[in-house]
Amino acid sequence: MGQTTVNPDRFHKSQIPFYCLLVPLAAFMALPIIFIVFHAFKPMDEIFAYPPQFYPRKPTLENFRALFTAAKAATVPVSRYVFNSVLATALVVLGTIIISSLAGFALSKMDFRLKGAIFAINNAALMFVPAAVTIPRYMTITFLGIDDTFLAHVLPLLAMPVALFLLKQFIDQIPDALIDAATVDGAGALSVFFKVILPMIRPAVATGAILAFQLSWNNIETSSVFTTQEEVRTLAFYMSTLSASGAVAGQGMAAAATLVMFVPNLVLFVILQSNVMNTMAHSGLK
């Protein structure tokens, strides 16, 4: 009688049923990504073909040539948009991780009044879609006097409820005995955080970084609502304007621009995907 192997290190015939189920499912979930890639290489007649075609029959680089031509003719150099996007995204990712991890540590391992209420408010914020807070956010930015400045790209995005939720839930899994031992050795709160907590929550930090990166890199709201100067707008906003350059002519450039904006998200997720899976597996456990 054959012996069943649980979680074998190498391929085992007992895994065949799982592959039969997971491979078609993975292929189906990858279809949108494949379509984005194929769509960017379609000639104009295939972009507007009916019924729509999934893959290009005559692949072309014309959409990318048109995109680069339009970029050269822009009143503001595209390098300026790229610089704004990279700097804003880096600051948002760094700031979000610092704020969310410190707040998660306080909410998880420290005792103070209204701790439960603060975390409940954070969880309630998860229910609000961005469109629901556009007006309050605009009023806040105007009150602070940072509208039409680079800070409008950064400060509103630093408060990220989902990142705080994931990091706090992950920190809950760390035994209190480790913190008590560090405290007995004379470590303060910040020392405990940087030397004990932070090294143990790297998967959650990586997940929060991915979410913050996607939020900032793909952000169009700030450039379209909170700023009017082209010099402080981002690459995502510039790419979104290409489709408005013409009902027909702009669609090819828009398809290429979509791929250009999507690639960094995909690369970052592929690099850190194992950390994302670990975070999702532990974020809801006690």
PyRosetta script that sets phi, psi and omega in degrees:
from pyrosetta import init, pose_from_sequence

init()
pose = pose_from_sequence("MGQTTVNPDRFHKSQIPFYCLLVPLAAFMALPIIFIVFHAFKPMDEIFAYPPQFYPRKPTLENFRALFTAAKAATVPVSRYVFNSVLATALVVLGTIIISSLAGFALSKMDFRLKGAIFAINNAALMFVPAAVTIPRYMTITFLGIDDTFLAHVLPLLAMPVALFLLKQFIDQIPDALIDAATVDGAGALSVFFKVILPMIRPAVATGAILAFQLSWNNIETSSVFTTQEEVRTLAFYMSTLSASGAVAGQGMAAAATLVMFVPNLVLFVILQSNVMNTMAHSGLK")
pose.set_psi(1, 129.6)
pose.set_omega(1, -175.9)
pose.set_phi(2, -69.0)
pose.set_psi(2, 150.2)
pose.set_omega(2, -179.9)
pose.set_phi(3, -99.0)
pose.set_psi(3, 133.6)
pose.set_omega(3, -179.7)
pose.set_phi(4, -85.9)
pose.set_psi(4, 129.1)
pose.set_omega(4, 179.4)
pose.set_phi(5, -100.6)
pose.set_psi(5, 127.4)
pose.set_omega(5, 179.7)
pose.set_phi(6, -96.9)
pose.set_psi(6, 124.7)
pose.set_omega(6, -179.2)
pose.set_phi(7, 50.0)
pose.set_psi(7, 59.9)
pose.set_omega(7, -179.9)
pose.set_phi(8, -67.8)
pose.set_psi(8, 152.5)
pose.set_omega(8, 179.1)
pose.set_phi(9, -70.4)
pose.set_psi(9, -31.5)
pose.set_omega(9, 179.2)
pose.set_phi(10, -120.7)
pose.set_psi(10, 175.9)
pose.set_omega(10, -179.0)
pose.set_phi(11, -61.6)
pose.set_psi(11, 136.3)
pose.set_omega(11, 177.9)
pose.set_phi(12, -133.9)
pose.set_psi(12, 146.8)
pose.set_omega(12, -176.4)
pose.set_phi(13, -61.2)
pose.set_psi(13, -21.7)
pose.set_omega(13, 177.9)
pose.set_phi(14, -68.8)
pose.set_psi(14, -14.6)
pose.set_omega(14, 180.0)
pose.set_phi(15, -85.2)
pose.set_psi(15, -9.8)
pose.set_omega(15, -175.6)
pose.set_phi(16, -56.0)
pose.set_psi(16, -45.1)
pose.set_omega(16, 178.5)
pose.set_phi(17, -59.4)
pose.set_psi(17, -35.5)
pose.set_omega(17, 179.2)
pose.set_phi(18, -69.0)
pose.set_psi(18, -40.1)
pose.set_omega(18, 177.6)
pose.set_phi(19, -64.1)
pose.set_psi(19, -38.6)
pose.set_omega(19, 179.3)
pose.set_phi(20, -62.2)
pose.set_psi(20, -29.7)
pose.set_omega(20, 179.1)
pose.set_phi(21, -88.1)
pose.set_psi(21, -43.3)
pose.set_omega(21, -171.5)
pose.set_phi(22, -79.3)
pose.set_psi(22, -35.3)
pose.set_omega(22, -177.8)
pose.set_phi(23, -63.8)
pose.set_psi(23, -49.3)
pose.set_omega(23, 176.2)
pose.set_phi(24, -61.9)
pose.set_psi(24, -37.2)
pose.set_omega(24, 178.7)
pose.set_phi(25, -65.1)
pose.set_psi(25, -42.7)
pose.set_omega(25, 178.6)
pose.set_phi(26, -64.6)
pose.set_psi(26, -40.1)
pose.set_omega(26, 178.7)
pose.set_phi(27, -63.5)
pose.set_psi(27, -40.2)
pose.set_omega(27, 179.0)
pose.set_phi(28, -64.8)
pose.set_psi(28, -41.4)
pose.set_omega(28, -178.9)
pose.set_phi(29, -71.4)
pose.set_psi(29, -21.7)
pose.set_omega(29, 179.3)
pose.set_phi(30, -83.6)
pose.set_psi(30, -8.8)
pose.set_omega(30, -176.9)
pose.set_phi(31, -57.8)
pose.set_psi(31, -44.0)
pose.set_omega(31, 178.6)
pose.set_phi(32, -59.7)
pose.set_psi(32, -38.3)
pose.set_omega(32, 179.4)
pose.set_phi(33, -66.1)
pose.set_psi(33, -43.5)
pose.set_omega(33, 179.3)
pose.set_phi(34, -63.5)
pose.set_psi(34, -38.1)
pose.set_omega(34, -179.8)
pose.set_phi(35, -65.0)
pose.set_psi(35, -40.2)
pose.set_omega(35, 178.8)
pose.set_phi(36, -59.8)
pose.set_psi(36, -41.8)
pose.set_omega(36, 179.8)
pose.set_phi(37, -66.8)
pose.set_psi(37, -48.8)
pose.set_omega(37, -178.8)
pose.set_phi(38, -63.1)
pose.set_psi(38, -39.8)
pose.set_omega(38, -175.3)
pose.set_phi(39, -62.8)
pose.set_psi(39, -32.7)
pose.set_omega(39, -178.4)
pose.set_phi(40, -68.9)
pose.set_psi(40, -20.9)
pose.set_omega(40, -177.1)
pose.set_phi(41, -104.3)
pose.set_psi(41, 10.4)
pose.set_omega(41, 179.4)
pose.set_phi(42, -82.7)
pose.set_psi(42, 139.4)
pose.set_omega(42, 171.0)
pose.set_phi(43, -69.7)
pose.set_psi(43, 167.8)
pose.set_omega(43, -172.5)
pose.set_phi(44, -60.0)
pose.set_psi(44, -38.8)
pose.set_omega(44, -177.6)
pose.set_phi(45, -67.5)
pose.set_psi(45, -30.1)
pose.set_omega(45, 179.5)
pose.set_phi(46, -80.6)
pose.set_psi(46, -26.6)
pose.set_omega(46, 176.9)
pose.set_phi(47, -64.1)
pose.set_psi(47, -36.7)
pose.set_omega(47, -178.4)
pose.set_phi(48, -101.1)
pose.set_psi(48, 13.4)
pose.set_omega(48, -179.5)
pose.set_phi(49, -67.4)
pose.set_psi(49, 145.0)
pose.set_omega(49, 175.6)
pose.set_phi(50, -132.6)
pose.set_psi(50, 125.9)
pose.set_omega(50, -0.3)
pose.set_phi(51, -68.9)
pose.set_psi(51, 154.7)
pose.set_omega(51, -177.3)
pose.set_phi(52, -58.8)
pose.set_psi(52, 145.3)
pose.set_omega(52, 178.2)
pose.set_phi(53, -101.5)
pose.set_psi(53, 136.9)
pose.set_omega(53, -177.5)
pose.set_phi(54, -75.1)
pose.set_psi(54, -43.3)
pose.set_omega(54, -176.7)
pose.set_phi(55, -117.9)
pose.set_psi(55, 151.9)
pose.set_omega(55, -179.8)
pose.set_phi(56, -77.2)
pose.set_psi(56, 132.7)
pose.set_omega(56, 176.5)
pose.set_phi(57, -81.7)
pose.set_psi(57, -30.3)
pose.set_omega(57, 177.7)
pose.set_phi(58, -129.0)
pose.set_psi(58, 79.8)
pose.set_omega(58, -177.4)
pose.set_phi(59, -57.8)
pose.set_psi(59, 143.7)
pose.set_omega(59, -178.4)
pose.set_phi(60, -145.2)
pose.set_psi(60, 154.6)
pose.set_omega(60, 174.9)
pose.set_phi(61, -100.8)
pose.set_psi(61, 10.1)
pose.set_omega(61, -175.8)
pose.set_phi(62, -61.9)
pose.set_psi(62, -35.0)
pose.set_omega(62, 179.4)
pose.set_phi(63, -62.6)
pose.set_psi(63, -39.5)
pose.set_omega(63, 179.4)
pose.set_phi(64, -72.6)
pose.set_psi(64, -36.2)
pose.set_omega(64, 176.3)
pose.set_phi(65, -62.9)
pose.set_psi(65, -43.5)
pose.set_omega(65, 178.4)
pose.set_phi(66, -63.9)
pose.set_psi(66, -36.9)
pose.set_omega(66, 178.7)
pose.set_phi(67, -63.5)
pose.set_psi(67, -46.2)
pose.set_omega(67, -179.4)
pose.set_phi(68, -69.1)
pose.set_psi(68, -34.2)
pose.set_omega(68, 176.9)
pose.set_phi(69, -64.5)
pose.set_psi(69, -43.8)
pose.set_omega(69, 178.3)
pose.set_phi(70, -65.5)
pose.set_psi(70, -35.3)
pose.set_omega(70, 179.2)
pose.set_phi(71, -65.0)
pose.set_psi(71, -38.8)
pose.set_omega(71, 179.2)
pose.set_phi(72, -67.8)
pose.set_psi(72, -29.5)
pose.set_omega(72, -178.1)
pose.set_phi(73, -88.0)
pose.set_psi(73, -0.4)
pose.set_omega(73, -178.1)
pose.set_phi(74, -67.1)
pose.set_psi(74, 146.1)
pose.set_omega(74, -179.9)
pose.set_phi(75, -66.2)
pose.set_psi(75, -32.6)
pose.set_omega(75, 176.4)
pose.set_phi(76, -109.7)
pose.set_psi(76, 131.6)
pose.set_omega(76, -179.9)
pose.set_phi(77, -55.4)
pose.set_psi(77, 138.8)
pose.set_omega(77, 179.8)
pose.set_phi(78, -61.4)
pose.set_psi(78, -29.1)
pose.set_omega(78, 177.9)
pose.set_phi(79, -59.4)
pose.set_psi(79, -29.5)
pose.set_omega(79, 177.3)
pose.set_phi(80, -68.6)
pose.set_psi(80, -42.5)
pose.set_omega(80, 176.3)
pose.set_phi(81, -62.5)
pose.set_psi(81, -43.2)
pose.set_omega(81, 179.5)
pose.set_phi(82, -62.4)
pose.set_psi(82, -44.5)
pose.set_omega(82, 179.4)
pose.set_phi(83, -60.6)
pose.set_psi(83, -45.2)
pose.set_omega(83, 179.2)
pose.set_phi(84, -60.7)
pose.set_psi(84, -42.8)
pose.set_omega(84, -179.0)
pose.set_phi(85, -66.5)
pose.set_psi(85, -45.2)
pose.set_omega(85, -178.5)
pose.set_phi(86, -64.7)
pose.set_psi(86, -45.4)
pose.set_omega(86, -178.9)
pose.set_phi(87, -66.6)
pose.set_psi(87, -45.8)
pose.set_omega(87, 179.9)
pose.set_phi(88, -62.5)
pose.set_psi(88, -42.5)
pose.set_omega(88, -179.8)
pose.set_phi(89, -64.6)
pose.set_psi(89, -43.0)
pose.set_omega(89, 179.4)
pose.set_phi(90, -62.1)
pose.set_psi(90, -43.7)
pose.set_omega(90, 179.8)
pose.set_phi(91, -67.1)
pose.set_psi(91, -38.9)
pose.set_omega(91, 179.3)
pose.set_phi(92, -66.3)
pose.set_psi(92, -45.0)
pose.set_omega(92, -180.0)
pose.set_phi(93, -61.9)
pose.set_psi(93, -49.0)
pose.set_omega(93, -179.3)
pose.set_phi(94, -63.3)
pose.set_psi(94, -47.1)
pose.set_omega(94, -179.2)
pose.set_phi(95, -65.3)
pose.set_psi(95, -40.6)
pose.set_omega(95, 179.5)
pose.set_phi(96, -63.2)
pose.set_psi(96, -43.7)
pose.set_omega(96, -179.5)
pose.set_phi(97, -64.7)
pose.set_psi(97, -44.1)
pose.set_omega(97, -179.6)
pose.set_phi(98, -63.5)
pose.set_psi(98, -49.3)
pose.set_omega(98, -176.9)
pose.set_phi(99, -67.2)
pose.set_psi(99, -46.7)
pose.set_omega(99, -176.0)
pose.set_phi(100, -67.9)
pose.set_psi(100, -39.2)
pose.set_omega(100, -178.9)
pose.set_phi(101, -70.4)
pose.set_psi(101, -41.6)
pose.set_omega(101, 177.2)
pose.set_phi(102, -65.3)
pose.set_psi(102, -43.0)
pose.set_omega(102, 178.5)
pose.set_phi(103, -66.1)
pose.set_psi(103, -39.7)
pose.set_omega(103, 177.4)
pose.set_phi(104, -63.3)
pose.set_psi(104, -38.5)
pose.set_omega(104, 176.8)
pose.set_phi(105, -63.4)
pose.set_psi(105, -44.5)
pose.set_omega(105, 179.4)
pose.set_phi(106, -64.5)
pose.set_psi(106, -43.8)
pose.set_omega(106, -178.3)
pose.set_phi(107, -70.9)
pose.set_psi(107, -24.7)
pose.set_omega(107, -176.6)
pose.set_phi(108, -91.2)
pose.set_psi(108, -43.2)
pose.set_omega(108, -169.1)
pose.set_phi(109, -115.5)
pose.set_psi(109, -2.6)
pose.set_omega(109, 179.7)
pose.set_phi(110, -113.9)
pose.set_psi(110, 151.7)
pose.set_omega(110, 179.0)
pose.set_phi(111, -109.0)
pose.set_psi(111, 122.5)
pose.set_omega(111, 176.0)
pose.set_phi(112, -157.1)
pose.set_psi(112, 162.8)
pose.set_omega(112, -176.8)
pose.set_phi(113, -67.1)
pose.set_psi(113, 146.0)
pose.set_omega(113, 176.6)
pose.set_phi(114, 66.7)
pose.set_psi(114, 17.4)
pose.set_omega(114, 179.1)
pose.set_phi(115, -61.2)
pose.set_psi(115, -46.5)
pose.set_omega(115, 179.5)
pose.set_phi(116, -63.7)
pose.set_psi(116, -37.8)
pose.set_omega(116, -179.5)
pose.set_phi(117, -67.4)
pose.set_psi(117, -39.2)
pose.set_omega(117, 179.4)
pose.set_phi(118, -64.0)
pose.set_psi(118, -42.9)
pose.set_omega(118, 179.5)
pose.set_phi(119, -68.6)
pose.set_psi(119, -34.1)
pose.set_omega(119, 177.2)
pose.set_phi(120, -65.6)
pose.set_psi(120, -38.6)
pose.set_omega(120, 177.1)
pose.set_phi(121, -64.2)
pose.set_psi(121, -41.2)
pose.set_omega(121, 177.5)
pose.set_phi(122, -61.2)
pose.set_psi(122, -42.8)
pose.set_omega(122, 179.3)
pose.set_phi(123, -66.6)
pose.set_psi(123, -35.7)
pose.set_omega(123, 177.8)
pose.set_phi(124, -65.1)
pose.set_psi(124, -31.9)
pose.set_omega(124, 179.5)
pose.set_phi(125, -65.8)
pose.set_psi(125, -20.6)
pose.set_omega(125, 178.7)
pose.set_phi(126, -65.8)
pose.set_psi(126, -21.1)
pose.set_omega(126, -175.9)
pose.set_phi(127, -80.1)
pose.set_psi(127, -16.8)
pose.set_omega(127, -174.4)
pose.set_phi(128, -88.5)
pose.set_psi(128, 125.4)
pose.set_omega(128, 175.1)
pose.set_phi(129, -78.3)
pose.set_psi(129, 156.4)
pose.set_omega(129, -177.5)
pose.set_phi(130, -55.0)
pose.set_psi(130, -36.4)
pose.set_omega(130, -178.2)
pose.set_phi(131, -63.4)
pose.set_psi(131, -27.4)
pose.set_omega(131, -177.6)
pose.set_phi(132, -74.2)
pose.set_psi(132, -19.9)
pose.set_omega(132, -177.2)
pose.set_phi(133, -113.1)
pose.set_psi(133, 11.3)
pose.set_omega(133, -178.4)
pose.set_phi(134, -62.7)
pose.set_psi(134, -47.3)
pose.set_omega(134, -178.4)
pose.set_phi(135, -67.0)
pose.set_psi(135, -49.3)
pose.set_omega(135, 175.6)
pose.set_phi(136, -58.5)
pose.set_psi(136, -37.0)
pose.set_omega(136, 178.6)
pose.set_phi(137, -67.0)
pose.set_psi(137, -40.3)
pose.set_omega(137, 178.0)
pose.set_phi(138, -63.3)
pose.set_psi(138, -41.9)
pose.set_omega(138, 179.3)
pose.set_phi(139, -64.9)
pose.set_psi(139, -38.5)
pose.set_omega(139, 178.9)
pose.set_phi(140, -66.5)
pose.set_psi(140, -44.7)
pose.set_omega(140, -179.8)
pose.set_phi(141, -63.7)
pose.set_psi(141, -40.3)
pose.set_omega(141, 178.0)
pose.set_phi(142, -66.0)
pose.set_psi(142, -40.6)
pose.set_omega(142, 178.8)
pose.set_phi(143, -62.8)
pose.set_psi(143, -38.4)
pose.set_omega(143, 179.5)
pose.set_phi(144, -76.5)
pose.set_psi(144, -15.2)
pose.set_omega(144, 178.7)
pose.set_phi(145, 76.7)
pose.set_psi(145, 24.9)
pose.set_omega(145, -179.0)
pose.set_phi(146, -107.4)
pose.set_psi(146, 9.0)
pose.set_omega(146, 175.7)
pose.set_phi(147, -68.1)
pose.set_psi(147, 146.9)
pose.set_omega(147, -177.7)
pose.set_phi(148, 64.4)
pose.set_psi(148, 26.0)
pose.set_omega(148, 175.1)
pose.set_phi(149, -129.5)
pose.set_psi(149, 167.9)
pose.set_omega(149, -179.3)
pose.set_phi(150, -66.4)
pose.set_psi(150, -29.0)
pose.set_omega(150, -178.7)
pose.set_phi(151, -62.3)
pose.set_psi(151, -22.5)
pose.set_omega(151, 178.9)
pose.set_phi(152, -65.7)
pose.set_psi(152, -22.2)
pose.set_omega(152, 177.3)
pose.set_phi(153, -79.6)
pose.set_psi(153, -18.6)
pose.set_omega(153, -169.9)
pose.set_phi(154, -109.4)
pose.set_psi(154, -57.8)
pose.set_omega(154, -171.0)
pose.set_phi(155, -57.6)
pose.set_psi(155, -44.0)
pose.set_omega(155, -178.1)
pose.set_phi(156, -65.3)
pose.set_psi(156, -20.2)
pose.set_omega(156, -175.5)
pose.set_phi(157, -96.8)
pose.set_psi(157, -3.7)
pose.set_omega(157, -177.5)
pose.set_phi(158, -71.4)
pose.set_psi(158, -29.1)
pose.set_omega(158, 176.9)
pose.set_phi(159, -84.5)
pose.set_psi(159, 105.9)
pose.set_omega(159, -175.0)
pose.set_phi(160, -125.9)
pose.set_psi(160, 94.8)
pose.set_omega(160, -174.2)
pose.set_phi(161, -57.4)
pose.set_psi(161, -38.2)
pose.set_omega(161, -177.2)
pose.set_phi(162, -67.6)
pose.set_psi(162, -36.1)
pose.set_omega(162, 177.5)
pose.set_phi(163, -66.5)
pose.set_psi(163, -42.8)
pose.set_omega(163, 177.7)
pose.set_phi(164, -62.8)
pose.set_psi(164, -41.3)
pose.set_omega(164, 179.5)
pose.set_phi(165, -61.5)
pose.set_psi(165, -48.4)
pose.set_omega(165, -178.4)
pose.set_phi(166, -64.4)
pose.set_psi(166, -43.9)
pose.set_omega(166, -178.6)
pose.set_phi(167, -67.3)
pose.set_psi(167, -40.4)
pose.set_omega(167, 178.9)
pose.set_phi(168, -64.6)
pose.set_psi(168, -44.3)
pose.set_omega(168, 179.1)
pose.set_phi(169, -64.0)
pose.set_psi(169, -35.5)
pose.set_omega(169, 179.2)
pose.set_phi(170, -70.4)
pose.set_psi(170, -40.3)
pose.set_omega(170, 179.1)
pose.set_phi(171, -65.9)
pose.set_psi(171, -28.1)
pose.set_omega(171, 177.4)
pose.set_phi(172, -57.9)
pose.set_psi(172, -26.6)
pose.set_omega(172, -177.1)
pose.set_phi(173, -77.7)
pose.set_psi(173, -15.1)
pose.set_omega(173, -178.1)
pose.set_phi(174, -76.3)
pose.set_psi(174, 126.7)
pose.set_omega(174, -178.2)
pose.set_phi(175, -62.4)
pose.set_psi(175, 139.0)
pose.set_omega(175, 177.5)
pose.set_phi(176, -64.7)
pose.set_psi(176, -22.4)
pose.set_omega(176, -178.8)
pose.set_phi(177, -62.3)
pose.set_psi(177, -34.1)
pose.set_omega(177, 178.4)
pose.set_phi(178, -65.3)
pose.set_psi(178, -41.3)
pose.set_omega(178, 179.4)
pose.set_phi(179, -68.7)
pose.set_psi(179, -40.8)
pose.set_omega(179, 178.6)
pose.set_phi(180, -62.3)
pose.set_psi(180, -40.2)
pose.set_omega(180, 179.7)
pose.set_phi(181, -64.5)
pose.set_psi(181, -41.9)
pose.set_omega(181, 178.4)
pose.set_phi(182, -66.5)
pose.set_psi(182, -36.5)
pose.set_omega(182, 178.8)
pose.set_phi(183, -66.5)
pose.set_psi(183, -41.0)
pose.set_omega(183, 177.7)
pose.set_phi(184, -61.4)
pose.set_psi(184, -34.2)
pose.set_omega(184, 179.5)
pose.set_phi(185, -76.3)
pose.set_psi(185, -1.7)
pose.set_omega(185, 176.2)
pose.set_phi(186, 100.4)
pose.set_psi(186, 8.6)
pose.set_omega(186, -179.4)
pose.set_phi(187, -77.5)
pose.set_psi(187, 137.0)
pose.set_omega(187, 174.9)
pose.set_phi(188, -83.2)
pose.set_psi(188, -176.4)
pose.set_omega(188, -176.8)
pose.set_phi(189, -62.6)
pose.set_psi(189, -44.6)
pose.set_omega(189, -179.5)
pose.set_phi(190, -68.3)
pose.set_psi(190, -37.0)
pose.set_omega(190, 177.2)
pose.set_phi(191, -64.2)
pose.set_psi(191, -40.6)
pose.set_omega(191, 177.3)
pose.set_phi(192, -62.3)
pose.set_psi(192, -41.2)
pose.set_omega(192, -178.3)
pose.set_phi(193, -64.8)
pose.set_psi(193, -50.9)
pose.set_omega(193, -173.9)
pose.set_phi(194, -75.8)
pose.set_psi(194, -31.1)
pose.set_omega(194, -174.8)
pose.set_phi(195, -98.3)
pose.set_psi(195, -23.2)
pose.set_omega(195, -177.1)
pose.set_phi(196, -113.8)
pose.set_psi(196, -53.6)
pose.set_omega(196, -172.8)
pose.set_phi(197, -73.6)
pose.set_psi(197, -53.7)
pose.set_omega(197, -172.5)
pose.set_phi(198, -58.4)
pose.set_psi(198, -43.7)
pose.set_omega(198, 178.2)
pose.set_phi(199, -63.7)
pose.set_psi(199, -22.8)
pose.set_omega(199, -176.3)
pose.set_phi(200, -92.1)
pose.set_psi(200, -9.3)
pose.set_omega(200, -178.2)
pose.set_phi(201, -114.0)
pose.set_psi(201, 26.2)
pose.set_omega(201, -179.0)
pose.set_phi(202, -58.7)
pose.set_psi(202, -40.7)
pose.set_omega(202, 177.2)
pose.set_phi(203, -59.7)
pose.set_psi(203, -41.7)
pose.set_omega(203, 179.3)
pose.set_phi(204, -69.0)
pose.set_psi(204, -36.3)
pose.set_omega(204, 177.1)
pose.set_phi(205, -63.6)
pose.set_psi(205, -42.0)
pose.set_omega(205, 178.3)
pose.set_phi(206, -63.2)
pose.set_psi(206, -39.9)
pose.set_omega(206, 178.3)
pose.set_phi(207, -65.3)
pose.set_psi(207, -44.8)
pose.set_omega(207, 177.1)
pose.set_phi(208, -61.4)
pose.set_psi(208, -36.4)
pose.set_omega(208, 178.5)
pose.set_phi(209, -64.9)
pose.set_psi(209, -40.3)
pose.set_omega(209, 178.6)
pose.set_phi(210, -63.8)
pose.set_psi(210, -45.8)
pose.set_omega(210, -179.3)
pose.set_phi(211, -63.3)
pose.set_psi(211, -42.5)
pose.set_omega(211, 178.9)
pose.set_phi(212, -66.5)
pose.set_psi(212, -38.7)
pose.set_omega(212, 178.2)
pose.set_phi(213, -61.8)
pose.set_psi(213, -47.8)
pose.set_omega(213, -179.7)
pose.set_phi(214, -63.3)
pose.set_psi(214, -39.8)
pose.set_omega(214, -179.2)
pose.set_phi(215, -63.2)
pose.set_psi(215, -43.1)
pose.set_omega(215, -176.4)
pose.set_phi(216, -81.9)
pose.set_psi(216, -43.6)
pose.set_omega(216, -176.3)
pose.set_phi(217, -63.0)
pose.set_psi(217, -36.6)
pose.set_omega(217, -178.0)
pose.set_phi(218, -95.6)
pose.set_psi(218, 7.2)
pose.set_omega(218, -174.9)
pose.set_phi(219, -72.2)
pose.set_psi(219, 122.7)
pose.set_omega(219, 176.8)
pose.set_phi(220, -111.9)
pose.set_psi(220, -24.3)
pose.set_omega(220, -173.9)
pose.set_phi(221, -56.8)
pose.set_psi(221, -45.9)
pose.set_omega(221, -176.0)
pose.set_phi(222, -61.7)
pose.set_psi(222, -45.7)
pose.set_omega(222, -177.7)
pose.set_phi(223, -68.5)
pose.set_psi(223, -32.1)
pose.set_omega(223, -175.7)
pose.set_phi(224, -89.6)
pose.set_psi(224, -25.3)
pose.set_omega(224, -174.7)
pose.set_phi(225, -110.3)
pose.set_psi(225, -39.5)
pose.set_omega(225, -170.5)
pose.set_phi(226, -102.0)
pose.set_psi(226, -7.5)
pose.set_omega(226, -179.9)
pose.set_phi(227, -133.0)
pose.set_psi(227, 152.4)
pose.set_omega(227, 177.0)
pose.set_phi(228, -125.1)
pose.set_psi(228, -14.1)
pose.set_omega(228, -179.9)
pose.set_phi(229, -89.6)
pose.set_psi(229, 129.4)
pose.set_omega(229, -179.0)
pose.set_phi(230, -63.4)
pose.set_psi(230, -28.1)
pose.set_omega(230, -176.3)
pose.set_phi(231, -66.9)
pose.set_psi(231, -19.1)
pose.set_omega(231, -178.3)
pose.set_phi(232, -111.0)
pose.set_psi(232, 7.5)
pose.set_omega(232, 179.0)
pose.set_phi(233, -87.2)
pose.set_psi(233, 165.8)
pose.set_omega(233, -170.7)
pose.set_phi(234, -108.8)
pose.set_psi(234, 171.8)
pose.set_omega(234, -178.3)
pose.set_phi(235, -65.4)
pose.set_psi(235, -37.0)
pose.set_omega(235, -179.9)
pose.set_phi(236, -60.6)
pose.set_psi(236, -41.3)
pose.set_omega(236, 178.6)
pose.set_phi(237, -65.7)
pose.set_psi(237, -44.6)
pose.set_omega(237, -179.5)
pose.set_phi(238, -61.1)
pose.set_psi(238, -43.3)
pose.set_omega(238, 179.4)
pose.set_phi(239, -63.5)
pose.set_psi(239, -35.2)
pose.set_omega(239, -179.0)
pose.set_phi(240, -69.5)
pose.set_psi(240, -22.6)
pose.set_omega(240, 179.9)
pose.set_phi(241, -79.5)
pose.set_psi(241, -13.4)
pose.set_omega(241, -176.2)
pose.set_phi(242, -66.0)
pose.set_psi(242, -37.6)
pose.set_omega(242, -179.8)
pose.set_phi(243, -67.5)
pose.set_psi(243, -18.9)
pose.set_omega(243, 179.7)
pose.set_phi(244, -87.0)
pose.set_psi(244, -3.7)
pose.set_omega(244, -178.7)
pose.set_phi(245, -73.3)
pose.set_psi(245, -12.1)
pose.set_omega(245, 177.1)
pose.set_phi(246, 174.2)
pose.set_psi(246, 141.1)
pose.set_omega(246, -175.5)
pose.set_phi(247, -60.9)
pose.set_psi(247, -30.1)
pose.set_omega(247, -178.8)
pose.set_phi(248, -108.9)
pose.set_psi(248, -54.0)
pose.set_omega(248, -173.7)
pose.set_phi(249, -62.2)
pose.set_psi(249, -32.1)
pose.set_omega(249, -176.3)
pose.set_phi(250, -77.8)
pose.set_psi(250, -15.0)
pose.set_omega(250, -175.0)
pose.set_phi(251, -70.0)
pose.set_psi(251, -35.9)
pose.set_omega(251, 177.6)
pose.set_phi(252, -65.0)
pose.set_psi(252, -44.4)
pose.set_omega(252, 176.9)
pose.set_phi(253, -64.4)
pose.set_psi(253, -37.3)
pose.set_omega(253, 179.1)
pose.set_phi(254, -63.9)
pose.set_psi(254, -37.9)
pose.set_omega(254, 178.2)
pose.set_phi(255, -64.9)
pose.set_psi(255, -42.9)
pose.set_omega(255, 177.6)
pose.set_phi(256, -66.7)
pose.set_psi(256, -39.8)
pose.set_omega(256, 179.3)
pose.set_phi(257, -64.5)
pose.set_psi(257, -37.4)
pose.set_omega(257, 178.0)
pose.set_phi(258, -60.7)
pose.set_psi(258, -42.3)
pose.set_omega(258, 178.3)
pose.set_phi(259, -65.9)
pose.set_psi(259, -42.4)
pose.set_omega(259, 179.9)
pose.set_phi(260, -60.8)
pose.set_psi(260, -42.0)
pose.set_omega(260, -179.3)
pose.set_phi(261, -74.8)
pose.set_psi(261, -25.4)
pose.set_omega(261, -176.5)
pose.set_phi(262, -81.1)
pose.set_psi(262, -32.8)
pose.set_omega(262, -174.4)
pose.set_phi(263, -56.6)
pose.set_psi(263, -47.3)
pose.set_omega(263, 179.1)
pose.set_phi(264, -58.8)
pose.set_psi(264, -37.7)
pose.set_omega(264, 176.6)
pose.set_phi(265, -62.1)
pose.set_psi(265, -43.7)
pose.set_omega(265, -178.5)
pose.set_phi(266, -66.5)
pose.set_psi(266, -44.3)
pose.set_omega(266, -178.8)
pose.set_phi(267, -62.3)
pose.set_psi(267, -45.3)
pose.set_omega(267, -179.8)
pose.set_phi(268, -63.0)
pose.set_psi(268, -40.1)
pose.set_omega(268, -179.6)
pose.set_phi(269, -68.0)
pose.set_psi(269, -40.9)
pose.set_omega(269, 179.3)
pose.set_phi(270, -61.9)
pose.set_psi(270, -39.8)
pose.set_omega(270, -179.5)
pose.set_phi(271, -66.5)
pose.set_psi(271, -39.1)
pose.set_omega(271, -172.7)
pose.set_phi(272, -108.5)
pose.set_psi(272, 12.8)
pose.set_omega(272, -172.3)
pose.set_phi(273, -63.3)
pose.set_psi(273, -32.4)
pose.set_omega(273, 179.0)
pose.set_phi(274, -64.6)
pose.set_psi(274, -36.2)
pose.set_omega(274, 176.7)
pose.set_phi(275, -67.6)
pose.set_psi(275, -36.3)
pose.set_omega(275, 178.0)
pose.set_phi(276, -62.9)
pose.set_psi(276, -43.7)
pose.set_omega(276, -179.7)
pose.set_phi(277, -63.7)
pose.set_psi(277, -40.5)
pose.set_omega(277, 178.1)
pose.set_phi(278, -64.5)
pose.set_psi(278, -38.5)
pose.set_omega(278, 179.3)
pose.set_phi(279, -66.0)
pose.set_psi(279, -45.7)
pose.set_omega(279, -179.8)
pose.set_phi(280, -64.1)
pose.set_psi(280, -30.3)
pose.set_omega(280, -179.0)
pose.set_phi(281, -74.0)
pose.set_psi(281, -24.9)
pose.set_omega(281, -173.7)
pose.set_phi(282, -113.3)
pose.set_psi(282, -11.8)
pose.set_omega(282, -171.4)
pose.set_phi(283, -67.0)
pose.set_psi(283, -24.5)
pose.set_omega(283, -178.1)
pose.set_phi(284, -104.1)
pose.set_psi(284, 5.8)
pose.set_omega(284, -176.7)
pose.set_phi(285, -94.5)
pose.set_psi(285, 152.7)
pose.set_omega(285, 176.8)
pose.set_phi(286, -116.3)
pose.dump_pdb("model.pdb")
